[in-house]
């Protein structure tokens, strides 16, 4: 592996372009666009205020910068650096902004979720969508970019509207059987829309494109319900992470549960491999020691390294008891992700914050558990092969594949605490983000 030098960053705002050629990052009110392979700066754009969100258009020709405090969005063109676009929502304010799939329309959600404004970069026309619901995930596009679903709230009742993205005409409008709709997400094939209720009511509803209710799923009634959901890339499975520390997988034929994946604190099965991260002190040749020590030697003296050991089962994982009288308790399955080939599912149970669980979907069995020294901050699958990258807020990157797993220390002086990461579309490199810096990790072809 090779690592770039560290570059300054603010707000964890670093993004590869969809075509993989460029890398955008923000530093306060400056937007820098670099070549993704050489990291040479191609363009620097100066925005009106501190950038709070950035997003590439689908064709990688434009980049959107949102400044929510000002209620302003600025759009920049890579082909025409002198081209200017500024969208000001004025007194309506701004709480969210995103591209439409065609990369030529911008959707702005105003304060208090009064409306969604659709701005066209081509015709400069404006469309309005009323009554969007203030929920975690109230907007979802089909993967082919043809349709958009919007969660709405009118007269104390939940609705879903489906729009055609080519002309923003309303295709379907229907009410949902939810108490307090919390999120919606299209299946990757664009045929089924999943909608789920607030955590106080366990309910997952599946709708067809024409608004018919295909199925309704409820695992239990009274305790806290759904915490996270994830579609498999093939659209064959819907994984539902719940507050009871289990993942339930529904099939795409009957929409019934095919299995339940438990997350116990003790791993007893001999068929499960448990990789445990252990710290080791560096060995230093005492004959080479001098005073004061050389700079490189001094840094190695006080740095700790870590490696994976394979633990003998049964293994007791570090379990955290949630605080019962606080909102948003650290309990249940809060992170889910399928591998690109549909073969594996990675999960994180918030009660066991230091572990990543990797399930073999072909056998519907637990394959591997990675037990880290620190809390799991984020994980993401390689878009091209079954390989998982994990970060824990330390200066290390953890990689797992069916062949095994490794720990890689990011070189460099200072404390580079990786809290997020994203793969390049080729799977050959990764963007590693900390609070104030970022670097790019290049994987060599032999490792790939």
GIFEN-V857820 format. One record per pair of residues at least 4 apart in sequence whose ideal C-beta (glycine too) atoms are under 7 Angstrom apart, sorted by sequence separation. I is the first residue (numbers start at 1). J is the second residue. D is the distance in Angstrom with one decimal. If there is no record, write none. Layout:
# GIFEN-V857820
i=I j=J d=D
i=I j=J d=D
This chain:
# GIFEN-V857820
i=9 j=13 d=6.9
i=16 j=20 d=6.1
i=17 j=21 d=5.8
i=26 j=30 d=6.8
i=35 j=39 d=6.4
i=47 j=51 d=5.5
i=56 j=60 d=5.7
i=57 j=61 d=5.9
i=77 j=81 d=6.9
i=89 j=93 d=6.2
i=99 j=103 d=5.8
i=109 j=113 d=6.3
i=110 j=114 d=4.9
i=120 j=124 d=6.2
i=141 j=145 d=6.2
i=142 j=146 d=5.6
i=186 j=190 d=5.7
i=187 j=191 d=6.0
i=197 j=201 d=4.3
i=207 j=211 d=6.1
i=208 j=212 d=4.5
i=231 j=235 d=6.1
i=232 j=236 d=5.6
i=242 j=246 d=5.5
i=289 j=293 d=6.4
i=293 j=297 d=4.6
i=294 j=298 d=6.7
i=295 j=299 d=6.7
i=296 j=300 d=6.6
i=297 j=301 d=6.3
i=298 j=302 d=7.0
i=299 j=303 d=5.9
i=311 j=315 d=4.6
i=338 j=342 d=6.2
i=339 j=343 d=5.7
i=372 j=376 d=6.3
i=412 j=416 d=6.2
i=423 j=427 d=6.1
i=424 j=428 d=5.9
i=434 j=438 d=6.9
i=443 j=447 d=4.9
i=9 j=14 d=5.9
i=17 j=22 d=4.2
i=26 j=31 d=5.3
i=27 j=32 d=6.8
i=34 j=39 d=5.0
i=35 j=40 d=4.9
i=57 j=62 d=4.1
i=67 j=72 d=4.9
i=89 j=94 d=4.8
i=100 j=105 d=3.9
i=110 j=115 d=5.6
i=120 j=125 d=4.7
i=133 j=138 d=5.0
i=142 j=147 d=4.7
i=153 j=158 d=6.0
i=154 j=159 d=6.0
i=163 j=168 d=5.7
i=164 j=169 d=5.1
i=176 j=181 d=5.8
i=187 j=192 d=4.4
i=207 j=212 d=6.6
i=232 j=237 d=4.1
i=250 j=255 d=5.4
i=251 j=256 d=6.5
i=267 j=272 d=5.5
i=284 j=289 d=6.9
i=293 j=298 d=4.5
i=324 j=329 d=7.0
i=339 j=344 d=4.2
i=360 j=365 d=5.4
i=382 j=387 d=4.0
i=400 j=405 d=4.0
i=424 j=429 d=4.4
i=433 j=438 d=4.9
i=443 j=448 d=5.6
i=34 j=40 d=6.3
i=77 j=83 d=4.3
i=132 j=138 d=5.9
i=163 j=169 d=6.7
i=197 j=203 d=4.1
i=207 j=213 d=5.9
i=208 j=214 d=5.6
i=241 j=247 d=5.3
i=242 j=248 d=6.8
i=250 j=256 d=6.6
i=323 j=329 d=6.4
i=359 j=365 d=6.9
i=391 j=397 d=6.3
i=399 j=405 d=6.2
i=410 j=416 d=5.6
i=424 j=430 d=6.8
i=432 j=438 d=6.3
i=16 j=23 d=5.6
i=24 j=31 d=6.4
i=25 j=32 d=5.4
i=34 j=41 d=5.5
i=35 j=42 d=5.9
i=56 j=63 d=5.5
i=66 j=73 d=5.1
i=99 j=106 d=6.3
i=100 j=107 d=6.2
i=109 j=116 d=5.2
i=110 j=117 d=6.8
i=119 j=126 d=5.8
i=141 j=148 d=5.2
i=151 j=158 d=6.9
i=152 j=159 d=4.3
i=163 j=170 d=5.9
i=164 j=171 d=5.4
i=186 j=193 d=5.5
i=196 j=203 d=6.7
i=207 j=214 d=6.4
i=231 j=238 d=5.8
i=240 j=247 d=6.7
i=250 j=257 d=5.8
i=251 j=258 d=4.9
i=267 j=274 d=5.6
i=322 j=329 d=4.1
i=338 j=345 d=5.4
i=359 j=366 d=5.6
i=360 j=367 d=4.3
i=381 j=388 d=5.6
i=398 j=405 d=6.8
i=399 j=406 d=5.4
i=423 j=430 d=5.5
i=431 j=438 d=6.3
i=432 j=439 d=5.4
i=34 j=42 d=6.3
i=65 j=73 d=7.0
i=108 j=116 d=6.9
i=118 j=126 d=6.9
i=152 j=160 d=6.9
i=163 j=171 d=6.2
i=196 j=204 d=4.8
i=205 j=213 d=6.3
i=206 j=214 d=4.5
i=239 j=247 d=5.5
i=240 j=248 d=4.8
i=249 j=257 d=6.9
i=293 j=301 d=6.6
i=322 j=330 d=5.2
i=348 j=356 d=6.0
i=359 j=367 d=6.2
i=389 j=397 d=6.2
i=390 j=398 d=4.1
i=422 j=430 d=6.9
i=14 j=23 d=7.0
i=15 j=24 d=5.2
i=24 j=33 d=5.2
i=32 j=41 d=5.8
i=33 j=42 d=5.0
i=54 j=63 d=6.3
i=55 j=64 d=4.8
i=64 j=73 d=6.1
i=65 j=74 d=4.9
i=97 j=106 d=6.4
i=98 j=107 d=5.4
i=107 j=116 d=5.5
i=108 j=117 d=4.7
i=117 j=126 d=6.2
i=118 j=127 d=4.1
i=139 j=148 d=7.0
i=140 j=149 d=4.9
i=151 j=160 d=6.0
i=152 j=161 d=5.8
i=161 j=170 d=6.0
i=162 j=171 d=4.7
i=184 j=193 d=6.0
i=185 j=194 d=5.2
i=206 j=215 d=4.7
i=229 j=238 d=6.5
i=230 j=239 d=4.8
i=248 j=257 d=5.2
i=249 j=258 d=5.5
i=288 j=297 d=7.0
i=322 j=331 d=4.2
i=336 j=345 d=6.9
i=337 j=346 d=5.0
i=357 j=366 d=6.4
i=358 j=367 d=5.3
i=379 j=388 d=5.8
i=380 j=389 d=5.7
i=398 j=407 d=5.6
i=399 j=408 d=6.9
i=421 j=430 d=5.5
i=422 j=431 d=4.9
i=431 j=440 d=5.9
i=432 j=441 d=5.8
i=33 j=43 d=4.4
i=54 j=64 d=6.7
i=75 j=85 d=3.9
i=162 j=172 d=4.3
i=184 j=194 d=6.8
i=194 j=204 d=6.3
i=195 j=205 d=4.7
i=229 j=239 d=6.7
i=239 j=249 d=5.3
i=249 j=259 d=5.3
i=320 j=330 d=6.4
i=346 j=356 d=5.9
i=347 j=357 d=4.7
i=358 j=368 d=4.3
i=379 j=389 d=6.6
i=389 j=399 d=5.6
i=421 j=431 d=6.4
i=14 j=25 d=4.4
i=22 j=33 d=5.4
i=23 j=34 d=4.7
i=54 j=65 d=5.5
i=64 j=75 d=5.4
i=74 j=85 d=6.8
i=97 j=108 d=5.1
i=107 j=118 d=5.5
i=108 j=119 d=6.9
i=117 j=128 d=5.9
i=118 j=129 d=6.9
i=139 j=150 d=5.8
i=149 j=160 d=5.8
i=150 j=161 d=5.0
i=184 j=195 d=4.8
i=205 j=216 d=5.3
i=229 j=240 d=5.3
i=336 j=347 d=5.5
i=346 j=357 d=7.0
i=379 j=390 d=4.5
i=396 j=407 d=5.5
i=397 j=408 d=4.8
i=421 j=432 d=5.2
i=429 j=440 d=5.6
i=430 j=441 d=4.6
i=13 j=25 d=6.4
i=22 j=34 d=6.7
i=32 j=44 d=5.4
i=74 j=86 d=5.4
i=138 j=150 d=6.6
i=161 j=173 d=4.8
i=194 j=206 d=5.8
i=195 j=207 d=6.6
i=229 j=241 d=6.9
i=237 j=249 d=5.3
i=238 j=250 d=4.6
i=248 j=260 d=5.4
i=335 j=347 d=6.6
i=346 j=358 d=5.4
i=347 j=359 d=7.0
i=357 j=369 d=5.6
i=387 j=399 d=6.3
i=388 j=400 d=4.7
i=396 j=408 d=6.5
i=421 j=433 d=6.6
i=429 j=441 d=6.2
i=13 j=26 d=4.1
i=22 j=35 d=6.7
i=23 j=36 d=4.8
i=53 j=66 d=4.1
i=62 j=75 d=5.6
i=63 j=76 d=5.3
i=96 j=109 d=4.1
i=105 j=118 d=5.6
i=106 j=119 d=4.7
i=115 j=128 d=5.2
i=116 j=129 d=4.1
i=138 j=151 d=3.9
i=149 j=162 d=5.3
i=150 j=163 d=6.9
i=183 j=196 d=5.6
i=203 j=216 d=6.7
i=204 j=217 d=4.5
i=228 j=241 d=4.0
i=237 j=250 d=6.9
i=335 j=348 d=4.0
i=378 j=391 d=5.4
i=396 j=409 d=5.4
i=397 j=410 d=6.7
i=420 j=433 d=4.4
i=429 j=442 d=4.8
i=22 j=36 d=5.7
i=30 j=44 d=6.1
i=31 j=45 d=4.3
i=51 j=65 d=4.8
i=52 j=66 d=5.8
i=62 j=76 d=6.8
i=72 j=86 d=6.5
i=73 j=87 d=4.3
i=94 j=108 d=5.8
i=95 j=109 d=5.4
i=105 j=119 d=6.6
i=115 j=129 d=6.3
i=159 j=173 d=6.4
i=160 j=174 d=6.0
i=181 j=195 d=6.1
i=182 j=196 d=5.6
i=192 j=206 d=5.5
i=193 j=207 d=4.6
i=226 j=240 d=5.9
i=227 j=241 d=5.0
i=237 j=251 d=6.6
i=246 j=260 d=5.5
i=247 j=261 d=4.1
i=333 j=347 d=5.5
i=334 j=348 d=6.2
i=344 j=358 d=5.7
i=345 j=359 d=4.5
i=355 j=369 d=5.6
i=356 j=370 d=4.5
i=376 j=390 d=6.4
i=377 j=391 d=5.2
i=387 j=401 d=4.3
i=395 j=409 d=6.5
i=396 j=410 d=6.9
i=418 j=432 d=5.0
i=419 j=433 d=6.5
i=428 j=442 d=6.9
i=429 j=443 d=6.4
i=11 j=26 d=6.4
i=21 j=36 d=5.7
i=52 j=67 d=6.0
i=62 j=77 d=5.7
i=72 j=87 d=6.9
i=105 j=120 d=5.4
i=115 j=130 d=5.4
i=147 j=162 d=5.8
i=148 j=163 d=4.7
i=159 j=174 d=6.7
i=182 j=197 d=6.0
i=203 j=218 d=5.5
i=227 j=242 d=6.0
i=236 j=251 d=6.8
i=237 j=252 d=7.0
i=246 j=261 d=6.4
i=333 j=348 d=7.0
i=344 j=359 d=6.6
i=355 j=370 d=6.6
i=377 j=392 d=5.7
i=386 j=401 d=6.2
i=395 j=410 d=4.9
i=418 j=433 d=6.9
i=419 j=434 d=6.0
i=428 j=443 d=5.8
i=9 j=25 d=5.5
i=10 j=26 d=5.9
i=20 j=36 d=6.0
i=30 j=46 d=6.0
i=31 j=47 d=6.3
i=51 j=67 d=6.4
i=52 j=68 d=5.0
i=61 j=77 d=6.6
i=72 j=88 d=5.2
i=94 j=110 d=6.5
i=95 j=111 d=5.6
i=104 j=120 d=6.6
i=116 j=132 d=5.0
i=135 j=151 d=5.7
i=147 j=163 d=6.9
i=159 j=175 d=5.1
i=160 j=176 d=5.8
i=181 j=197 d=6.6
i=182 j=198 d=4.9
i=192 j=208 d=6.6
i=202 j=218 d=5.1
i=226 j=242 d=6.0
i=227 j=243 d=5.4
i=236 j=252 d=4.9
i=246 j=262 d=5.6
i=284 j=300 d=6.8
i=333 j=349 d=5.4
i=334 j=350 d=4.8
i=344 j=360 d=6.4
i=345 j=361 d=5.6
i=355 j=371 d=5.1
i=376 j=392 d=5.9
i=377 j=393 d=5.0
i=386 j=402 d=6.2
i=418 j=434 d=5.7
i=419 j=435 d=6.7
i=10 j=27 d=5.4
i=29 j=46 d=6.4
i=50 j=67 d=6.8
i=61 j=78 d=5.7
i=71 j=88 d=6.5
i=93 j=110 d=5.7
i=94 j=111 d=7.0
i=104 j=121 d=5.0
i=115 j=132 d=6.9
i=147 j=164 d=6.4
i=148 j=165 d=5.5
i=158 j=175 d=6.7
i=159 j=176 d=6.7
i=178 j=195 d=6.7
i=180 j=197 d=6.4
i=202 j=219 d=5.6
i=225 j=242 d=6.4
i=235 j=252 d=6.0
i=246 j=263 d=6.9
i=284 j=301 d=6.0
i=343 j=360 d=7.0
i=344 j=361 d=6.3
i=354 j=371 d=5.9
i=375 j=392 d=6.3
i=417 j=434 d=5.0
i=7 j=25 d=6.7
i=9 j=27 d=6.4
i=10 j=28 d=5.5
i=29 j=47 d=4.7
i=47 j=65 d=5.2
i=49 j=67 d=4.3
i=61 j=79 d=5.9
i=71 j=89 d=4.4
i=92 j=110 d=4.0
i=93 j=111 d=3.2
i=104 j=122 d=5.3
i=132 j=150 d=5.8
i=133 j=151 d=4.3
i=146 j=164 d=7.0
i=147 j=165 d=6.4
i=157 j=175 d=5.9
i=158 j=176 d=4.7
i=179 j=197 d=5.8
i=180 j=198 d=4.0
i=191 j=209 d=6.4
i=202 j=220 d=5.8
i=225 j=243 d=6.4
i=245 j=263 d=4.8
i=282 j=300 d=5.3
i=332 j=350 d=5.9
i=343 j=361 d=5.8
i=354 j=372 d=4.8
i=374 j=392 d=4.0
i=375 j=393 d=6.7
i=416 j=434 d=5.4
i=417 j=435 d=6.9
i=8 j=27 d=5.1
i=48 j=67 d=6.3
i=71 j=90 d=6.5
i=87 j=106 d=6.5
i=89 j=108 d=5.8
i=92 j=111 d=6.4
i=113 j=132 d=5.0
i=133 j=152 d=5.6
i=146 j=165 d=6.0
i=176 j=195 d=5.7
i=178 j=197 d=4.6
i=179 j=198 d=6.5
i=202 j=221 d=6.8
i=224 j=243 d=3.7
i=331 j=350 d=5.7
i=342 j=361 d=6.4
i=343 j=362 d=6.0
i=374 j=393 d=5.6
i=16 j=36 d=6.1
i=22 j=42 d=6.8
i=29 j=49 d=5.9
i=31 j=51 d=6.3
i=47 j=67 d=6.5
i=49 j=69 d=6.4
i=113 j=133 d=6.7
i=132 j=152 d=6.1
i=133 j=153 d=4.2
i=145 j=165 d=5.9
i=158 j=178 d=4.8
i=223 j=243 d=6.5
i=330 j=350 d=4.5
i=331 j=351 d=5.5
i=354 j=374 d=6.6
i=356 j=376 d=5.9
i=370 j=390 d=6.7
i=372 j=392 d=5.0
i=374 j=394 d=5.6
i=395 j=415 d=6.9
i=428 j=448 d=6.3
i=29 j=50 d=5.4
i=49 j=70 d=5.0
i=87 j=108 d=6.7
i=89 j=110 d=5.9
i=113 j=134 d=4.3
i=129 j=150 d=6.0
i=131 j=152 d=4.6
i=223 j=244 d=6.3
i=282 j=303 d=6.6
i=330 j=351 d=6.9
i=354 j=375 d=6.0
i=395 j=416 d=4.7
i=397 j=418 d=6.6
i=416 j=437 d=6.0
i=427 j=448 d=6.7
i=28 j=50 d=5.3
i=29 j=51 d=6.4
i=48 j=70 d=6.4
i=71 j=93 d=4.9
i=92 j=114 d=6.6
i=131 j=153 d=6.0
i=179 j=201 d=4.7
i=192 j=214 d=6.6
i=204 j=226 d=6.3
i=353 j=375 d=4.3
i=354 j=376 d=6.6
i=395 j=417 d=6.5
i=410 j=432 d=6.7
i=31 j=54 d=6.8
i=71 j=94 d=4.3
i=109 j=132 d=6.1
i=131 j=154 d=5.0
i=158 j=181 d=4.1
i=202 j=225 d=3.2
i=219 j=242 d=6.4
i=281 j=304 d=6.3
i=282 j=305 d=5.9
i=330 j=353 d=7.0
i=353 j=376 d=6.4
i=356 j=379 d=5.9
i=394 j=417 d=6.4
i=395 j=418 d=6.7
i=48 j=72 d=6.0
i=73 j=97 d=5.2
i=147 j=171 d=6.9
i=160 j=184 d=6.5
i=201 j=225 d=6.0
i=202 j=226 d=6.2
i=393 j=417 d=5.1
i=394 j=418 d=6.9
i=26 j=51 d=4.2
i=133 j=158 d=6.8
i=178 j=203 d=6.3
i=199 j=224 d=4.8
i=200 j=225 d=7.0
i=279 j=304 d=4.9
i=280 j=305 d=5.6
i=393 j=418 d=6.9
i=48 j=74 d=6.7
i=68 j=94 d=5.2
i=199 j=225 d=5.2
i=280 j=306 d=6.8
i=372 j=398 d=6.9
i=393 j=419 d=5.5
i=47 j=74 d=5.3
i=68 j=95 d=6.3
i=178 j=205 d=6.9
i=199 j=226 d=6.5
i=279 j=306 d=4.9
i=280 j=307 d=6.3
i=391 j=418 d=4.1
i=26 j=54 d=5.8
i=66 j=94 d=6.8
i=89 j=117 d=6.9
i=177 j=205 d=6.2
i=197 j=225 d=6.8
i=199 j=227 d=6.6
i=278 j=306 d=6.4
i=348 j=376 d=5.3
i=370 j=398 d=6.7
i=391 j=419 d=6.6
i=176 j=205 d=6.2
i=197 j=226 d=6.9
i=219 j=248 d=5.8
i=277 j=306 d=5.2
i=278 j=307 d=6.4
i=322 j=351 d=6.7
i=391 j=420 d=6.8
i=410 j=439 d=6.7
i=24 j=54 d=5.8
i=151 j=181 d=5.2
i=196 j=226 d=4.7
i=358 j=388 d=6.9
i=370 j=400 d=6.2
i=391 j=421 d=5.3
i=45 j=76 d=4.7
i=66 j=97 d=4.2
i=277 j=308 d=6.0
i=278 j=309 d=5.3
i=320 j=351 d=5.8
i=24 j=56 d=6.8
i=31 j=63 d=7.0
i=87 j=119 d=5.5
i=276 j=308 d=6.8
i=319 j=351 d=6.0
i=368 j=400 d=6.7
i=389 j=421 d=5.6
i=64 j=97 d=6.4
i=73 j=106 d=6.3
i=151 j=184 d=5.3
i=196 j=229 d=6.2
i=217 j=250 d=6.2
i=275 j=308 d=4.4
i=276 j=309 d=5.2
i=319 j=352 d=5.7
i=320 j=353 d=6.0
i=346 j=379 d=5.8
i=31 j=65 d=5.7
i=116 j=150 d=6.9
i=318 j=352 d=6.6
i=356 j=390 d=5.8
i=389 j=423 d=6.9
i=4 j=39 d=5.6
i=43 j=78 d=6.8
i=64 j=99 d=6.2
i=73 j=108 d=6.4
i=149 j=184 d=5.4
i=160 j=195 d=6.6
i=194 j=229 d=6.2
i=275 j=310 d=6.3
i=276 j=311 d=4.7
i=317 j=352 d=5.0
i=370 j=405 d=6.6
i=397 j=432 d=6.6
i=85 j=121 d=6.5
i=204 j=240 d=6.0
i=274 j=310 d=6.9
i=318 j=354 d=5.4
i=149 j=186 d=6.6
i=174 j=211 d=4.0
i=273 j=310 d=6.4
i=274 j=311 d=4.3
i=13 j=51 d=6.2
i=18 j=56 d=5.8
i=22 j=60 d=6.6
i=43 j=81 d=5.7
i=172 j=210 d=6.0
i=217 j=255 d=6.7
i=317 j=355 d=5.3
i=15 j=54 d=5.9
i=17 j=56 d=5.0
i=21 j=60 d=6.7
i=24 j=63 d=5.6
i=172 j=211 d=4.1
i=177 j=216 d=6.7
i=274 j=313 d=6.6
i=11 j=51 d=7.0
i=18 j=58 d=5.9
i=101 j=141 d=5.3
i=215 j=255 d=3.5
i=383 j=423 d=5.6
i=11 j=52 d=6.4
i=13 j=54 d=5.1
i=15 j=56 d=6.0
i=19 j=60 d=4.3
i=58 j=99 d=6.7
i=62 j=103 d=6.4
i=127 j=168 d=4.8
i=214 j=255 d=6.2
i=272 j=313 d=6.8
i=274 j=315 d=4.7
i=340 j=381 d=5.9
i=378 j=419 d=6.9
i=380 j=421 d=6.2
i=382 j=423 d=5.5
i=389 j=430 d=6.0
i=18 j=60 d=5.2
i=57 j=99 d=5.2
i=61 j=103 d=6.9
i=64 j=106 d=6.3
i=337 j=379 d=6.7
i=339 j=381 d=4.7
i=340 j=382 d=6.9
i=344 j=386 d=5.4
i=346 j=388 d=5.6
i=358 j=400 d=6.6
i=377 j=419 d=4.9
i=378 j=420 d=5.0
i=380 j=422 d=6.4
i=383 j=425 d=5.9
i=384 j=426 d=6.9
i=385 j=427 d=6.3
i=17 j=60 d=4.0
i=55 j=98 d=6.2
i=58 j=101 d=5.7
i=102 j=145 d=6.3
i=147 j=190 d=6.7
i=188 j=231 d=5.8
i=270 j=313 d=5.6
i=337 j=380 d=6.8
i=340 j=383 d=5.4
i=343 j=386 d=5.7
i=377 j=420 d=6.9
i=378 j=421 d=6.3
i=380 j=423 d=6.0
i=384 j=427 d=3.7
i=53 j=97 d=6.4
i=55 j=99 d=5.7
i=58 j=102 d=7.0
i=59 j=103 d=4.8
i=101 j=145 d=2.8
i=140 j=184 d=5.0
i=142 j=186 d=4.9
i=146 j=190 d=7.0
i=149 j=193 d=5.4
i=185 j=229 d=6.6
i=187 j=231 d=5.1
i=194 j=238 d=6.1
i=199 j=243 d=6.4
i=269 j=313 d=6.7
i=335 j=379 d=6.9
i=337 j=381 d=5.7
i=340 j=384 d=6.5
i=383 j=427 d=5.8
i=397 j=441 d=6.4
i=31 j=76 d=6.7
i=33 j=78 d=6.7
i=58 j=103 d=4.3
i=140 j=185 d=5.2
i=143 j=188 d=5.1
i=188 j=233 d=5.6
i=268 j=313 d=6.0
i=341 j=386 d=5.6
i=382 j=427 d=4.5
i=57 j=103 d=3.3
i=75 j=121 d=6.9
i=135 j=181 d=6.0
i=136 j=182 d=5.8
i=137 j=183 d=3.6
i=138 j=184 d=6.8
i=140 j=186 d=5.1
i=144 j=190 d=5.6
i=185 j=231 d=6.7
i=189 j=235 d=4.2
i=267 j=313 d=5.8
i=268 j=314 d=4.5
i=135 j=182 d=5.3
i=136 j=183 d=5.0
i=137 j=184 d=6.3
i=143 j=190 d=5.9
i=162 j=209 d=7.0
i=188 j=235 d=5.0
i=267 j=314 d=6.4
i=339 j=386 d=4.4
i=133 j=181 d=6.1
i=135 j=183 d=6.1
i=137 j=185 d=6.4
i=142 j=190 d=3.5
i=187 j=235 d=4.1
i=266 j=314 d=5.5
i=267 j=315 d=4.6
i=162 j=211 d=7.0
i=206 j=255 d=5.6
i=118 j=168 d=5.7
i=266 j=316 d=5.3
i=267 j=317 d=6.8
i=265 j=316 d=6.4
i=265 j=317 d=5.3
i=265 j=319 d=4.2
i=317 j=371 d=6.0
i=147 j=209 d=6.9
i=102 j=165 d=6.7
i=101 j=165 d=6.1
i=100 j=165 d=5.8
i=306 j=373 d=6.7
i=263 j=333 d=6.8
i=247 j=333 d=5.4
i=263 j=349 d=3.9
i=245 j=332 d=5.8
i=265 j=352 d=6.4
i=243 j=331 d=5.8
i=244 j=332 d=6.7
i=245 j=333 d=6.5
i=243 j=332 d=3.6
i=247 j=336 d=6.8
i=263 j=352 d=6.5
i=242 j=332 d=5.9
i=306 j=396 d=6.6
i=241 j=332 d=6.6
i=242 j=333 d=6.3
i=241 j=333 d=3.1
i=241 j=334 d=6.6
i=275 j=368 d=6.8
i=263 j=357 d=6.3
i=271 j=365 d=6.8
i=272 j=366 d=5.0
i=277 j=371 d=6.6
i=279 j=373 d=6.6
i=241 j=336 d=5.1
i=272 j=367 d=6.9
i=273 j=368 d=5.0
i=274 j=369 d=4.7
i=275 j=370 d=5.1
i=276 j=371 d=4.7
i=277 j=372 d=5.0
i=272 j=368 d=7.0
i=275 j=371 d=6.9
i=277 j=373 d=5.0
i=239 j=336 d=5.2
i=269 j=366 d=6.8
i=272 j=369 d=6.3
i=274 j=371 d=6.3
i=308 j=405 d=5.8
i=261 j=359 d=5.9
i=308 j=407 d=6.3
i=247 j=347 d=5.7
i=307 j=407 d=6.1
i=306 j=407 d=5.5
i=267 j=369 d=5.9
i=245 j=349 d=5.3
i=305 j=409 d=6.5
i=227 j=332 d=4.5
i=228 j=333 d=6.2
i=233 j=338 d=6.0
i=259 j=364 d=4.7
i=227 j=333 d=5.9
i=228 j=334 d=5.6
i=230 j=336 d=3.9
i=232 j=338 d=4.6
i=239 j=345 d=6.1
i=241 j=347 d=6.7
i=245 j=351 d=5.9
i=227 j=334 d=5.5
i=228 j=335 d=6.5
i=230 j=337 d=6.1
i=233 j=340 d=6.0
i=228 j=336 d=5.1
i=230 j=338 d=6.0
i=234 j=342 d=4.9
i=233 j=342 d=5.7
i=232 j=342 d=5.1
i=299 j=413 d=6.8
i=275 j=405 d=5.5
i=277 j=407 d=6.7
i=36 j=424 d=6.8
i=39 j=440 d=6.5
i=20 j=424 d=5.6
i=20 j=425 d=4.4
i=6 j=412 d=5.9
i=16 j=422 d=6.5
i=20 j=426 d=5.7
i=1 j=408 d=5.6
i=3 j=410 d=5.8
i=12 j=419 d=6.9
i=18 j=425 d=6.9
i=3 j=411 d=5.9
i=12 j=420 d=5.5
i=16 j=424 d=5.4
i=23 j=431 d=6.9
i=16 j=425 d=6.8
i=6 j=416 d=6.3
i=25 j=438 d=6.1
i=16 j=431 d=6.1
i=14 j=431 d=5.4
i=14 j=433 d=5.3
i=12 j=433 d=5.1
i=9 j=433 d=6.6
i=14 j=438 d=4.7
i=9 j=436 d=6.2
i=8 j=436 d=6.7
i=9 j=437 d=5.6
i=8 j=437 d=6.3
i=9 j=438 d=4.6
i=7 j=437 d=6.4
i=6 j=437 d=4.4
i=7 j=438 d=5.6
i=7 j=439 d=6.9
i=6 j=439 d=5.1
i=5 j=439 d=6.7
i=4 j=439 d=4.9
i=3 j=439 d=5.6
i=4 j=440 d=4.5
i=3 j=441 d=5.5
i=1 j=441 d=6.0
i=2 j=442 d=4.4
i=1 j=442 d=6.8
i=1 j=443 d=5.8
i=1 j=444 d=6.6
i=1 j=447 d=6.8
